[in-house]
Amino acid sequence: MKPEIALFFDGRKFMWDEEAYDTREAAEAKMQEYEDKEFETQLVEKDDEYLVYNRRVAKEVVVEGTPPP
């Protein structure tokens, strides 16, 4: 059965990176890569595989155009 594409942790939505890692070490290495790029990560163990979920909060919202009256 395919894992959930999105999960919520502490009310925050995380997306699965669509890779299943055979070892915790491999998953943790990938998590570190995401964290180095300023993503938040969560590790889930399911059916003897490790899944990495991540999220990144937008730092800046740019609004273009004239605001409505």
Phi, psi and omega in degrees: 000132182288137179296161176295137180287331179225141176225155177252132175234122181052038177077006180248137183275128176240144181252139177287141180276006176065027173238142174249121184262137183286332182233154176299322181298317179296318179294318179294326176296318178293320177302319180296322176301315178296316181296326176296337178261017176070031171267152168269145183227158174220142179251133179233131175260126182213125176052049178063022175231161180244132182243138179251126175247143182216164177204155175221133180272135177297130181276332185213137176248122181256122179253127179252154177094178181273133179293152179294155181293000000 
